[in-house]
Structures are given as C-alpha cells and as structure tokens.
Amino acid sequence: MTVDEARRRAENLSLAVHSSEMEGGMVSSEFLRDAKDYVNGLIDEDGLVARTRARYGLTSV
C-alpha cells in the first residue's frame, strides 16, 4: 500500500468518526484498533466490516 493510500484511508476514517460523533454516536476503542489496522494496510475494507460484524454477533445476510 502506498503512503497516499494510507493517508486517504486515515482521512476517510477521521471523517466517518467525526460524522458519527456529530450525530451523537460513539466509536468504540475496539473499532478504533481495527480501524488502525485498516489504515496501516493490515486488513482491507471487507476485513474491517467482518471484524465489526463479528464483534456484535452479526452474520452475513
């Protein structure tokens, strides 16, 4: 993954977290740890979603 891609991921994540907080939502520390793995290229978007769904016991439709 390129430095530009990591920056893009970090910026998009920051915007998403901010948007959630503006709507009164809270972002868990567990999600932020997973998001850091996403930003650093250790997992992709599907991996981030899978981890989040697994955390809350959600299964695929």
Distance bins in CASP14 RR format, pairs under 12 A and 6 or more apart:
PFRMAT RR
TARGET T0000
AUTHOR 0000-0000-0000
RMODE 2
METHOD distances of the structure
MODEL  1
1 7 0 0 0 0 0 1 0 0 0 0 0
1 8 0 0 0 0 1 0 0 0 0 0 0
1 9 0 0 0 0 1 0 0 0 0 0 0
1 10 0 0 0 0 0 1 0 0 0 0 0
1 37 0 0 0 0 0 1 0 0 0 0 0
1 38 0 0 0 0 0 1 0 0 0 0 0
1 39 0 0 0 0 1 0 0 0 0 0 0
1 40 0 0 0 0 1 0 0 0 0 0 0
1 41 1 0 1 0 0 0 0 0 0 0 0
1 42 0 0 0 0 1 0 0 0 0 0 0
1 43 0 0 0 0 0 1 0 0 0 0 0
1 44 0 0 0 0 1 0 0 0 0 0 0
2 8 0 0 0 0 1 0 0 0 0 0 0
2 9 0 0 0 0 0 1 0 0 0 0 0
2 41 0 0 0 0 0 1 0 0 0 0 0
3 9 0 0 0 0 0 1 0 0 0 0 0
3 10 0 0 0 0 0 1 0 0 0 0 0
3 39 0 0 0 0 0 1 0 0 0 0 0
3 40 0 0 0 0 0 1 0 0 0 0 0
3 41 0 0 0 0 0 1 0 0 0 0 0
4 10 0 0 0 0 0 1 0 0 0 0 0
4 11 0 0 0 0 0 1 0 0 0 0 0
5 11 0 0 0 0 0 1 0 0 0 0 0
5 12 0 0 0 0 0 1 0 0 0 0 0
5 38 0 0 0 0 0 1 0 0 0 0 0
5 39 0 0 0 0 1 0 0 0 0 0 0
5 40 0 0 0 0 0 1 0 0 0 0 0
5 41 0 0 0 0 1 0 0 0 0 0 0
5 44 0 0 0 0 0 1 0 0 0 0 0
5 45 0 0 0 0 0 1 0 0 0 0 0
6 12 0 0 0 0 0 1 0 0 0 0 0
6 13 0 0 0 0 0 1 0 0 0 0 0
6 36 0 0 0 0 0 1 0 0 0 0 0
6 37 0 0 0 0 0 1 0 0 0 0 0
6 38 0 0 0 0 1 0 0 0 0 0 0
6 39 1 0 1 0 0 0 0 0 0 0 0
6 40 1 0 0 1 0 0 0 0 0 0 0
6 41 1 0 0 1 0 0 0 0 0 0 0
6 42 0 0 0 0 0 1 0 0 0 0 0
7 13 0 0 0 0 0 1 0 0 0 0 0
7 14 0 0 0 0 0 1 0 0 0 0 0
7 39 0 0 0 0 1 0 0 0 0 0 0
7 40 0 0 0 0 0 1 0 0 0 0 0
8 14 0 0 0 0 0 1 0 0 0 0 0
8 15 0 0 0 0 0 1 0 0 0 0 0
8 38 0 0 0 0 0 1 0 0 0 0 0
8 39 0 0 0 0 1 0 0 0 0 0 0
8 41 0 0 0 0 0 1 0 0 0 0 0
9 15 0 0 0 0 0 1 0 0 0 0 0
9 16 0 0 0 0 0 1 0 0 0 0 0
9 35 0 0 0 0 1 0 0 0 0 0 0
9 36 0 0 0 0 0 1 0 0 0 0 0
9 37 0 0 0 0 0 1 0 0 0 0 0
9 38 1 0 0 1 0 0 0 0 0 0 0
9 39 1 0 1 0 0 0 0 0 0 0 0
9 40 0 0 0 0 1 0 0 0 0 0 0
9 41 1 0 0 1 0 0 0 0 0 0 0
9 42 0 0 0 0 0 1 0 0 0 0 0
9 43 0 0 0 0 0 1 0 0 0 0 0
9 44 0 0 0 0 1 0 0 0 0 0 0
9 45 0 0 0 0 1 0 0 0 0 0 0
9 48 0 0 0 0 1 0 0 0 0 0 0
10 16 0 0 0 0 0 1 0 0 0 0 0
10 17 0 0 0 0 0 1 0 0 0 0 0
10 32 0 0 0 0 0 1 0 0 0 0 0
10 35 0 0 0 0 1 0 0 0 0 0 0
10 36 0 0 0 0 1 0 0 0 0 0 0
10 38 0 0 0 0 1 0 0 0 0 0 0
10 39 1 0 1 0 0 0 0 0 0 0 0
10 40 0 0 0 0 1 0 0 0 0 0 0
10 41 0 0 0 0 0 1 0 0 0 0 0
11 17 0 0 0 0 0 1 0 0 0 0 0
11 18 0 0 0 0 0 1 0 0 0 0 0
11 39 0 0 0 0 1 0 0 0 0 0 0
12 18 0 0 0 0 0 1 0 0 0 0 0
12 19 0 0 0 0 0 1 0 0 0 0 0
12 35 0 0 0 0 0 1 0 0 0 0 0
12 38 0 0 0 0 1 0 0 0 0 0 0
12 39 0 0 0 0 1 0 0 0 0 0 0
12 45 0 0 0 0 0 1 0 0 0 0 0
12 48 0 0 0 0 0 1 0 0 0 0 0
13 19 0 0 0 0 0 1 0 0 0 0 0
13 20 0 0 0 0 0 1 0 0 0 0 0
13 27 0 0 0 0 1 0 0 0 0 0 0
13 31 0 0 0 0 1 0 0 0 0 0 0
13 32 0 0 0 0 1 0 0 0 0 0 0
13 34 0 0 0 0 0 1 0 0 0 0 0
13 35 1 0 1 0 0 0 0 0 0 0 0
13 36 0 0 0 0 1 0 0 0 0 0 0
13 37 0 0 0 0 0 1 0 0 0 0 0
13 38 1 0 0 1 0 0 0 0 0 0 0
13 39 1 0 0 1 0 0 0 0 0 0 0
13 40 0 0 0 0 0 1 0 0 0 0 0
13 41 0 0 0 0 0 1 0 0 0 0 0
13 45 0 0 0 0 0 1 0 0 0 0 0
13 48 0 0 0 0 1 0 0 0 0 0 0
14 20 0 0 0 0 0 1 0 0 0 0 0
14 21 0 0 0 0 0 1 0 0 0 0 0
14 27 0 0 0 0 0 1 0 0 0 0 0
14 32 0 0 0 0 0 1 0 0 0 0 0
14 35 0 0 0 0 1 0 0 0 0 0 0
14 36 0 0 0 0 0 1 0 0 0 0 0
14 39 0 0 0 0 1 0 0 0 0 0 0
15 21 0 0 0 0 0 1 0 0 0 0 0
15 22 0 0 0 0 0 1 0 0 0 0 0
16 22 0 0 0 0 0 1 0 0 0 0 0
16 23 0 0 0 0 0 1 0 0 0 0 0
16 25 0 0 0 0 0 1 0 0 0 0 0
16 27 0 0 0 0 1 0 0 0 0 0 0
16 31 0 0 0 0 0 1 0 0 0 0 0
16 32 0 0 0 0 0 1 0 0 0 0 0
16 35 0 0 0 0 1 0 0 0 0 0 0
16 38 0 0 0 0 0 1 0 0 0 0 0
16 39 0 0 0 0 0 1 0 0 0 0 0
16 45 0 0 0 0 0 1 0 0 0 0 0
16 48 0 0 0 0 0 1 0 0 0 0 0
17 23 0 0 0 0 0 1 0 0 0 0 0
17 24 0 0 0 0 0 1 0 0 0 0 0
17 25 0 0 0 0 1 0 0 0 0 0 0
17 26 0 0 0 0 1 0 0 0 0 0 0
17 27 1 0 1 0 0 0 0 0 0 0 0
17 28 0 0 0 0 0 1 0 0 0 0 0
17 29 0 0 0 0 0 1 0 0 0 0 0
17 31 0 0 0 0 1 0 0 0 0 0 0
17 32 1 0 0 1 0 0 0 0 0 0 0
17 35 1 0 0 1 0 0 0 0 0 0 0
17 36 0 0 0 0 0 1 0 0 0 0 0
17 39 0 0 0 0 0 1 0 0 0 0 0
18 24 0 0 0 0 0 1 0 0 0 0 0
18 25 0 0 0 0 0 1 0 0 0 0 0
18 27 0 0 0 0 1 0 0 0 0 0 0
19 25 0 0 0 0 1 0 0 0 0 0 0
19 27 0 0 0 0 0 1 0 0 0 0 0
20 26 1 0 0 1 0 0 0 0 0 0 0
20 27 1 0 1 0 0 0 0 0 0 0 0
20 28 0 0 0 0 0 1 0 0 0 0 0
20 31 0 0 0 0 1 0 0 0 0 0 0
20 32 0 0 0 0 0 1 0 0 0 0 0
20 35 0 0 0 0 0 1 0 0 0 0 0
21 27 1 0 0 1 0 0 0 0 0 0 0
25 31 0 0 0 0 0 1 0 0 0 0 0
26 32 0 0 0 0 0 1 0 0 0 0 0
27 33 0 0 0 0 0 1 0 0 0 0 0
27 34 0 0 0 0 0 1 0 0 0 0 0
27 35 0 0 0 0 1 0 0 0 0 0 0
27 52 0 0 0 0 0 1 0 0 0 0 0
28 34 0 0 0 0 1 0 0 0 0 0 0
28 35 0 0 0 0 0 1 0 0 0 0 0
28 51 0 0 0 0 0 1 0 0 0 0 0
28 52 0 0 0 0 1 0 0 0 0 0 0
28 55 0 0 0 0 1 0 0 0 0 0 0
28 56 0 0 0 0 1 0 0 0 0 0 0
29 35 0 0 0 0 0 1 0 0 0 0 0
29 36 0 0 0 0 0 1 0 0 0 0 0
29 55 0 0 0 0 0 1 0 0 0 0 0
30 36 0 0 0 0 0 1 0 0 0 0 0
30 37 0 0 0 0 0 1 0 0 0 0 0
30 48 0 0 0 0 0 1 0 0 0 0 0
30 51 0 0 0 0 1 0 0 0 0 0 0
30 52 0 0 0 0 1 0 0 0 0 0 0
30 54 0 0 0 0 0 1 0 0 0 0 0
30 55 1 0 0 1 0 0 0 0 0 0 0
30 56 0 0 0 0 0 1 0 0 0 0 0
31 37 0 0 0 0 0 1 0 0 0 0 0
31 38 0 0 0 0 0 1 0 0 0 0 0
31 48 0 0 0 0 1 0 0 0 0 0 0
31 49 0 0 0 0 0 1 0 0 0 0 0
31 51 0 0 0 0 1 0 0 0 0 0 0
31 52 1 0 0 1 0 0 0 0 0 0 0
31 53 0 0 0 0 0 1 0 0 0 0 0
31 54 0 0 0 0 0 1 0 0 0 0 0
31 55 1 0 0 1 0 0 0 0 0 0 0
31 56 0 0 0 0 0 1 0 0 0 0 0
32 38 0 0 0 0 0 1 0 0 0 0 0
32 39 0 0 0 0 0 1 0 0 0 0 0
32 48 0 0 0 0 0 1 0 0 0 0 0
32 51 0 0 0 0 0 1 0 0 0 0 0
32 52 0 0 0 0 0 1 0 0 0 0 0
33 39 0 0 0 0 0 1 0 0 0 0 0
33 40 0 0 0 0 0 1 0 0 0 0 0
33 42 0 0 0 0 0 1 0 0 0 0 0
33 43 0 0 0 0 0 1 0 0 0 0 0
33 48 0 0 0 0 0 1 0 0 0 0 0
33 51 0 0 0 0 1 0 0 0 0 0 0
33 52 0 0 0 0 0 1 0 0 0 0 0
33 55 0 0 0 0 0 1 0 0 0 0 0
34 40 0 0 0 0 0 1 0 0 0 0 0
34 41 0 0 0 0 0 1 0 0 0 0 0
34 42 0 0 0 0 1 0 0 0 0 0 0
34 43 1 0 0 1 0 0 0 0 0 0 0
34 44 0 0 0 0 0 1 0 0 0 0 0
34 45 0 0 0 0 0 1 0 0 0 0 0
34 47 0 0 0 0 1 0 0 0 0 0 0
34 48 1 0 1 0 0 0 0 0 0 0 0
34 49 0 0 0 0 1 0 0 0 0 0 0
34 50 0 0 0 0 1 0 0 0 0 0 0
34 51 1 0 1 0 0 0 0 0 0 0 0
34 52 1 0 0 1 0 0 0 0 0 0 0
34 53 0 0 0 0 0 1 0 0 0 0 0
34 54 0 0 0 0 0 1 0 0 0 0 0
34 55 0 0 0 0 1 0 0 0 0 0 0
35 41 0 0 0 0 0 1 0 0 0 0 0
35 42 0 0 0 0 0 1 0 0 0 0 0
35 43 0 0 0 0 1 0 0 0 0 0 0
35 45 0 0 0 0 0 1 0 0 0 0 0
35 47 0 0 0 0 0 1 0 0 0 0 0
35 48 1 0 0 1 0 0 0 0 0 0 0
35 49 0 0 0 0 0 1 0 0 0 0 0
35 51 0 0 0 0 1 0 0 0 0 0 0
35 52 0 0 0 0 1 0 0 0 0 0 0
36 42 0 0 0 0 1 0 0 0 0 0 0
36 43 0 0 0 0 1 0 0 0 0 0 0
36 48 0 0 0 0 0 1 0 0 0 0 0
36 51 0 0 0 0 0 1 0 0 0 0 0
37 43 1 0 1 0 0 0 0 0 0 0 0
37 44 0 0 0 0 1 0 0 0 0 0 0
37 45 0 0 0 0 0 1 0 0 0 0 0
37 47 0 0 0 0 1 0 0 0 0 0 0
37 48 1 0 0 1 0 0 0 0 0 0 0
37 50 0 0 0 0 0 1 0 0 0 0 0
37 51 0 0 0 0 1 0 0 0 0 0 0
37 52 0 0 0 0 0 1 0 0 0 0 0
38 44 1 0 0 1 0 0 0 0 0 0 0
38 45 1 0 0 1 0 0 0 0 0 0 0
38 46 0 0 0 0 0 1 0 0 0 0 0
38 47 1 0 0 1 0 0 0 0 0 0 0
38 48 1 0 1 0 0 0 0 0 0 0 0
38 49 0 0 0 0 1 0 0 0 0 0 0
38 50 0 0 0 0 0 1 0 0 0 0 0
38 51 0 0 0 0 1 0 0 0 0 0 0
38 52 0 0 0 0 0 1 0 0 0 0 0
39 45 0 0 0 0 0 1 0 0 0 0 0
39 48 0 0 0 0 1 0 0 0 0 0 0
40 48 0 0 0 0 0 1 0 0 0 0 0
41 47 0 0 0 0 0 1 0 0 0 0 0
41 48 0 0 0 0 0 1 0 0 0 0 0
42 48 0 0 0 0 0 1 0 0 0 0 0
42 51 0 0 0 0 0 1 0 0 0 0 0
43 49 0 0 0 0 1 0 0 0 0 0 0
43 50 0 0 0 0 1 0 0 0 0 0 0
43 51 1 0 0 1 0 0 0 0 0 0 0
43 52 0 0 0 0 0 1 0 0 0 0 0
44 50 0 0 0 0 1 0 0 0 0 0 0
44 51 0 0 0 0 0 1 0 0 0 0 0
45 51 0 0 0 0 0 1 0 0 0 0 0
45 52 0 0 0 0 0 1 0 0 0 0 0
46 52 0 0 0 0 0 1 0 0 0 0 0
46 53 0 0 0 0 0 1 0 0 0 0 0
46 60 0 0 0 0 0 1 0 0 0 0 0
47 53 0 0 0 0 1 0 0 0 0 0 0
47 54 0 0 0 0 1 0 0 0 0 0 0
47 55 0 0 0 0 0 1 0 0 0 0 0
48 54 0 0 0 0 0 1 0 0 0 0 0
48 55 0 0 0 0 0 1 0 0 0 0 0
49 55 0 0 0 0 0 1 0 0 0 0 0
49 56 0 0 0 0 0 1 0 0 0 0 0
49 58 0 0 0 0 1 0 0 0 0 0 0
49 60 0 0 0 0 1 0 0 0 0 0 0
50 56 0 0 0 0 0 1 0 0 0 0 0
50 57 0 0 0 0 0 1 0 0 0 0 0
50 58 0 0 0 0 1 0 0 0 0 0 0
50 59 0 0 0 0 0 1 0 0 0 0 0
50 60 0 0 0 0 1 0 0 0 0 0 0
51 57 0 0 0 0 0 1 0 0 0 0 0
51 58 0 0 0 0 0 1 0 0 0 0 0
52 58 0 0 0 0 1 0 0 0 0 0 0
53 59 1 0 0 1 0 0 0 0 0 0 0
53 60 1 0 0 1 0 0 0 0 0 0 0
53 61 0 0 0 0 0 1 0 0 0 0 0
54 60 0 0 0 0 0 1 0 0 0 0 0
END
